[in-house]
Amino acid sequence: MQPSYTVEQADRTLPLVRRIVEDIVVAHQRWRERILELDLLSSTVRADAPSERATELEREVQRLARDIDAFERELAGLGIALKDRRMGLIDFPGEVDGRRVWLCWRLGEPAVRYFHELDAGFGGRKPLPVTVNS
């Protein structure tokens, strides 16, 4: 795990992190839509008659995947773990009551106000103790 973030440090990164995560969520949604379209198209295209649209979709799917990977590397460079591309869920390494935890933030939340144990996920997140928030 990377060095720890305090809640204040995590909150200060949110303007940048929010933009990156928004880009990830939008690109991931587009990627999923293009994959579905490509799957549907592929079921009707014959191998001996390739579709120009299928070729375009394949290129777009690959470009979107590269973009998403680049966004994820940008977060990783900040020491932040992307946990869910669809809902924009990330974790900052941090501490609560002297133990290592993940400070948990989800796109749409105004600030970092939750945490979970290292071996727990989103379902195990809890509100930060008041002493950590201040």
C-alpha positions, 0 to 999 in steps of 0.5 A, a space after each residue: 500500500 502507498 503512503 497514507 493520506 489524511 482525510 484533509 489531504 484526500 479532500 484536497 485532491 478531490 478537484 483533480 480526482 473528481 475530474 479523472 474519475 468522471 472521465 473514467 465513468 464516462 469512458 467506461 460507459 461508452 466502452 460498454 455501449 460500444 462492446 454491446 453494439 459490436 457484439 450485436 453487429 458481430 452476430 450478424 456479420 459474415 466472416 467473408 464480408 467484414 463490416 466497416 462499422 465493426 472495424 470502426 467499433 473495434 478501433 473505438 473500443 481499443 481507444 477507450 480502453 487505452 484512455 481508461 487505462 491511462 486515467 487509472 495509471 494517473 490515479 495510481 500515480 497519486 497512490 489512489 486505487 480505482 475500485 469500480 469504473 462504473 460507479 466511480 469508486 476509489 480508495 485512498 490509503 489512510 489510517 483510522 485509530 492508528 490502523 491502516 484502512 482505505 479512505 473511501 470516496 465515490 463520485 457524487 459524494 462531496 468529500 471523503 467521509 467513509 472508510 473500510 478495512 483493508 480486507 473489506 470492500 464497498 459493502 463494509 464501509 463505515 462513516 469516519 469517526 468525528 475525530 478523524 473528520 476534523 
